């Protein structure tokens, strides 16, 4: 019996997903322009004027094409000279009637002006991004935007909390270099990937770590800033099991009568799958986390993932968490701390 309660299964990529991926991949290419006006115009063409946008802390929420450019993209363009966008994964799929695009990669450039109160390094820097966009008729109407702000602070040497022991640094794209999928995948393959990943997720928090058999022994988990990245099942399990126990009742909160926690999108696309939830996980902080002593506060974690599968096993997993939002709930305002 799965460790977690019943929930809707993952969706899979459809013909509409295929169309949306081609539209989005063309839009992403607009970031190659050296003219900020070209990027702004491309954003206006693909985002609905009233698109609902959930964004990383401290932005948290904005709206439409104007909000996405003004609050997210424009500040980065102003702070990072020679700005570039590098997508490592572009995949898509349907979930509960909604068609979603999921992408991750890096924004990068010469960090020469303060961004979010973070002092510039005057050298090349990378900001990992994760974006999830629900599209209707070729237009983005809803988004969840993650940025690896914690990863940048760690790279700059000004992250004020303890690290959890994994590798911290720029993470690569898929080993197979086939993460930008603008072709149409066979539904049977997408369904097999979706069911494999969903089966693994259903066993998280199991007393005997019954999620382990779903992974290739050479797996790599590219984790969020502060959490770190781990290679091999043994190394990842040594992180994951204690982490689950740090937040009592770690999960969707349904057993505790909490509603509104879980995935807004999750789907399989060929050998890849994705998931995002705003928030995805809840639990009560009962053990030390990044040096923060137990607060007994309930936290809500914005969390997302992309997986690559091979031969019936999960072999690569890119995970992002809005780390600044998470620790803010535990009483640490990281951006204020570094500005003092």
Secondary structure, 3 states (H helix, E strand, C coil): CCCCCCCCCCEECCHHHHHHHHHHHHHHHHHHCCCHHHHHHHHHHHEEEEEEEEECCCCCEEEHHHHHHHHHHHHHHHHEEEEEEEEEEEEEEEECCEEEEEEEEEEEEEECCCECCECCCCCEEEEEEEEEEEEECCEEEEEEEEECHHHHHHHHCCCCCCCCCCECCCCCCCCCCCCECCCCCCHHHHHHHHHHHHHHHHCCCCCCCCCHHHEEEEEEEECCCCCCEEECHHHHHHHHHHHHHHEEEEECCHHHCCCCCCCCEEEEECCEEEEEEEEEEEEEECCCECCECCCCCEEEEEEEEEEEEECCEEEEEEEEECHHHHHHHCCCCHHHHHHC
